[in-house]
Each structure stands twice: as structure tokens, then as C-alpha cells.
Amino acid sequence: MKSRKLGPDLHVSAVGLGCMGMSHAYGGQDEKESIRTLHRAVELGVTLFDTAEVYGPFENEELVGKALKPYRDKVVIATKFGFRIDESRKGASAMSGLDSRPEHVREVAEASLKRLGVEVIDLLYQHRIDPQVPIEETVGAMADLVKEGKVRALGLSEAGADPIRRAHAVHPITALQSEYSLWTRDPEGDIFNTCRELGIGFVPFSPLGRGFLTGKIQKSDDFGPEDFRRTLPRFTPENMAANASLVKVLEEMARGKGLTAAQLALAWVLSQGDFIVPIPGARKIAHLEQNVAAADLVLSREEIETLGELLAPEKFAGKRYGDAAMSLTSR
């Protein structure tokens, strides 16, 4: 597996693994199967594993910590905080607002350390910008955890250029995590330019369009009853039908190169800069192996431009989130 660098000195595999879907949002799966997938990821050279307290909630951190315990010295574990969590609820309904108060940052970090079963969190992200708490106060509390040896590096998620700069002035930000793929390119422009200027790595989540760009999702009936994609505008039956023809274009191009649509979509994301480390989710080992293989693919400039034009975001129907969730992004 090729490696890339996030920030000044966090070296990770060129493709990481988003672990959310193993226990949250997409219906989850058997723990033993998830552990087998996580172990296979380590065997394949994956070193960056992404989780969050809200995934489950809490269950995903426990799963990741349990599975990766034998490989602790080989992996980078990233987790996130930033929501108020109603512990009586499961899934997305457990989120009851934002909370990035300094005292809450410490409480969550201590709890995450215990759930993960580690002495230090390698990369701690603020999951969403909290408009009620100045970013300087939140990052100041995060920086205190670094000084105490409980956290190695700091990150932000779905933040705009201004809070990134303000946060970085308090303590170096190692990585920004936001949604980015062929069909979601919001970070291009100011946010990418800010990351490049400040030496911040960029970690795209959902680089395969929450699975749609793989060509394996045809209709909403392909989702389980608990799958939160049922609530997203792009995954209404009408919008999925309208977007299917664009994915066919991706599949045809991939077949011409002897690749899967997922591999070609990931290769495109990787081609956008060496500061980019995507974290596609994978619950099945076969999907994981396909994703990891994309790290070795090299696209020509013409292929990159053609893909970008044929699958331009404005050609897809539907927004990536509903209004309420969109209001929490790129503040």
C-alpha cells in the first residue's frame, strides 16, 4: 500500500477505511464479520481507521478498538466528537444537537479513550462546527489534550475556510474531513486552497457517493429499513432513477480499463492531490480489497478531466443532505 502524509507528520495509507457502516447508518452487520474485515484491512496495508462516538452511538468505537487492539502499533485511529447524544436512543436519532464546549471536549475524549481501549487518540476531529462555541475555545481544549499526551493530532470535519484558519492559528490542524467524490465537490476552491496553503491533509468521506457510484445500488429497495440513505434527497426513487445513467457512464469507462466503477471513482479522488486520503467504507472483504487496489491506479490527465466533466456534480439530481443537515456543513 502506498502512503501519504496528513499535515506535517502523520503518515498513513493512501486509502483508509471508514468504519461507520459496520455499526451505524447503513444497518450494521455481525461483529465477527466486521472484525474479519478490519483485520483484512490491516493485512492489506491500511493504516488509517475512522470512527466516531456518535456511530452507534458508541458501538463503533468499541468495535474498532477491540478489532485493532492486536495491531495498535501499526494503525492510526481517528475518532470524532461534537454532538450531544441521547444515550437512550440508537442511530441518528441519538444526536440531539451540537456540543463543542471545552468541558464536553474533555469528557468525550476521556470516554473515547476507554471505548477504544487506547492510551492516546491518534487523530481527534471536531465532527461539526458548533456556532455557539468559538472555534478558538474548542480547539484550545483539544490542544490541551495534545499537551497531556491523550491526543496526537487534531482535525476538523465539514468546516469552512474561515474556521479552519482560526483553528489552525490556535493549534496546527492535521486533517480536514468532508464529503468529496465525483458527485460532491463542495470542498474544491477555497477549502482545498486553504488546506494546501496551511499544509492540512484532506480526508474525503463517502468518496463512492455512499455506495451509489459503485453501480451496485439501483433502487431504494436495495436498502434495509434502518438505512439512513432512505432519508437523503439523492436517494429518493426519482433522483436515483435520474442519476442512474451517469453511473452507467462511469461503469462503462471502468470496464474499458478492466476496473470496477468503485475503483475508477476512487482513483479519480486520489488524483486530485497527494494531500488527499479517502476513507471509503467497506463491510465486506471483497469490497475492501477492490477499494485498496485503487491506491495503485494511475489515471492520465485526459482521463481525469473526462471523468470530471462527464460526471459533473450539477448533472446529478438531489442534494447530498436535507436542509437541516446541510446547515451544519462548511460553516
N, C-alpha and C positions, 0 to 999 in steps of 0.2 A: 504494500500500500504506500502510495506517495504521501508525503506530509506537507503541511502548510503551517504558517505561523499566524496566530491571532495576537494582535497587539505586539508589544516589544519582544516577548519571550515565551509565549505559550505555544508550544509545538504540538500539533495534533494531526490525526489522519486527514487526508484531503476530503474524505466523506465520513461524516459522523453518523450517529444513529439517534433519531428522535424516538423516545420510549413511551410517549404519551398513550398511543393507541393500544398498548398492551394491557392497560387497566382503566382507560378513560376515553370518553368521547365517541369512540367507534365500536363500543360494545365489549371491549376487553377480550380475554381468552384465558385458557387454562394456564396456571402459573408454571407448571413444568415445561410446557411448550415455550413460554416466554423465556424461561431460563435457558433452554436449549438454544434459542435464537440469540440471546445475549452472549452466551459462551462461544457460539459460532462466530459472532461478530469479532470477538477478541482474537480468535484463531485466524481470521481473515485480515487482521491488522487494524481494525477500527479501534481508535483510542478515545474518541470524544462521544460521551453518552449524555443525553439531555433529558432532564426530568423537571418536576416542579411540585411544590407542596399541594397545589390545588388539583393535581391529577389523581383522581380517586374520590375525594381528596385523600392525600397521604399514602395511599396504597402503592402508587408508582415509585415513590422514593424508597419505600420498604423493599419492593421487588428489585429495584436496581441495586440497592445496597447489598441485598442478600446474594444476588447473582454474581456481582462483581467483586465480592469480598476476596476470593482466591487470587484475583488479578489486580489488587489495589495499586500496586506499584507500577502497573503498565497502562493505567487508564486515567483519563481526565473526566471527572464527574461534574456536570453543570446542573444547578437547580435554580429555581426562581421563587420569589415572594412578591407580595403586593396586593393580595386580595384579603378582605375579611371573609372568613369561612365559617359557615354554619355547620358544625360537626354533626348535627342531627340529620343532615341531608347528604345525598350522594350525587356525583356527577356535576354538571354545570350548575344545577340549582343550588349547590352548596356555596357558590360565590354570592356574597351579599354586599358587594361594594368594594371600594379600594381602601387600602390602609398601608401607607408607607411612612407612618410616624416613626421616628428614631427608636422609641422603645419597642415598637412592634417589630422592626427590623431585627433587633437583637433576639426577641422571643422566638421569631420564626427560624432564625439561623441556628439557635440552640436546639430547637426541635428537629430541624432538618438534619443536623449532625447526628442526632440519636437515631432517627429513622434510617439514615443511610449507613449508620454504623461506622463512621469515619471520624478522624481527628481533625480533618480540615476539608472544607469545600473548595474544590479547585477553581470553580467559576460561579460566582453568585450574581444573578441578574435581578434587577427590578422588573417585574413582569409587565407592569403598565405604569405610565407616569400618573402620579396622584396630584391633581390640581390643587388639593387642599394642603399639600405639604411642599414647601420649596425644595427643589431637587438638591440644592446645596445641603440641606439638613439630612435628607435621606442618604445621599452619598457620603456625607460626613460620618453617619452611623455605620455605613458599610465599610468605610475606610478604617474605622476603629477596630472592626473585626479582622481586617488585614493586619493591623499593628499587633493584635493579640494572637496572631497565628491561627485563627479559626477559618480564615478565607484566604485564598491565594490571589485571585484576580476578580475584578468587578466588570459587570456588564449591564446593559440596558436592553429592553425589549420594546419594539414598536414606538420608539422615541423619535421626535423630530430633531432637526439640525440644531435649533437653539438650546434645548435642554441637554443635548449631547455635549455641546461646547461648555455649558455651565457646569455640567457634571465633571467633565474632564479637567476643568480648572481646579476642582476640589481634590480629585484623585484620578490618576490615569485610568481610563476606561479601556479594557482589553477587547471587548466584543460588543457589537450591537446585533441583536436577534430580531428579525422581522420577516414577514411573509414575502417571498420572492420566487418567481417562476416565470415561465413563458407567458402565463396568463395574468400574472400580478407583478407589475414592475414599479410600484409606487416609490421604492427607495432610490430609483435612478434619478440623477440630478443632484440636488442639494445634499441629500443624505449620503449617497456614495461619495460625493466630493468631500464632504466633511470627514468621513471615515478615512479616506485616502490622505487628506491633509494632516490629520491627527494621528495617523498610524493605528487606527482601530480596525480590528477584523470584523467581517460581516458574516453572520451565520443565518442563512435562509432556512426558515421552517416551511413546511409544505411546498418543497421545490417541485413536487409532482402534482400540484394542484389538488391536494387532498385525495389523490388517487385517480382523479379524472383524466389526467394526462397519460396515464398508463394504457388507456383504451380498454381496461377491464371493467369499467363501470358504465353500464348502458342506460339504466333506469333507476328510479328511486327504490324500486322493489329489491334492488341489489343490496340495500342497506338493512341492517337489523332494526328492530323497533326502537332501540335506545341510541341509535347512531345520530349524533348531533348534526351531521350534514343535512339531514332532513329539514333543519331549520334555516339553512343558508340559502340566500337568493339564487346563487348559481346552480343550486341543486334542486330547484323546482322541476317538475316534469317538463314544462315548456322550455325552460332555459337549457336543460340537459339535452333535449332534442335539438335545439338550435345550435348548441356547441359541438354536437357530435361530429359534424362534417369537418370541423377544424382539427379534431383529434385524428380523424381518418388521414388527413394530410400528414400529420406527424408520424402515424403508423407506416404510411407508405414510404416516407423518407427513411425511416428506421430500417424497414425491410430491405431497402436498396443498399444499406450498409451492413446488413447482417446483424442488426441490433434490435432490441426491443424499444418500444416507444419511451418507456421509462428511462432507459439508458441514454437515449438521444436527448431527452429533456434535461437530464442531469448533466450531461456533457455540455449542453448549452449554458446552464447556470455556472458550471465550473469555468467556462471560457470567459466569463465576464470580468475576471480579475483574480490574481493569485492571493488576494486578501479574503476571498470568499470560501467558506467551508459549509456546504449544505448538510442538513441533518434529516434526510428522508426517513419517515417511519417505515418499519417493516416488522410485521408479526410473524411472517413465515420465512423460514430459512432460504427457500428458493428466491423469494423477492429480495431478501438481504444480499444474497450472492450476486444477483443481477445488478443491484444498485452499486455495490462495492466495485464491480468491474468497470463502472463508468469512470472511475478515477484515472484509468489508464487511457481513456479515449482522447484523441486529438482531432478537433474539427478545423477545417480550413476557414479562413476569413469569409470566403464566399458562403460556405455552409452556415456559419454563424449568422451572417446578415440575412440570408434567405429564410432561415427559421424564424428569426426575429420579426421579419416583415410578414411572413405568411400567417404567423400566429400572434399578431399584434394584439395587446390586451383589449383595444377598442372593438375588436371583431367579436369578442365573447359577450354573451348575454348574461346580465345579472351582476350584482355587486358581490364582493367576497364575504361581507358580513351584512347583517341588518343594521339599521341606523344606530341602535344603542351600542352595539359592539364597535361599530366604526368610529363612534365618538371617542373611544378610548385609545385610538391609534394615532401615531405621528403627531402627538401634542407638541 
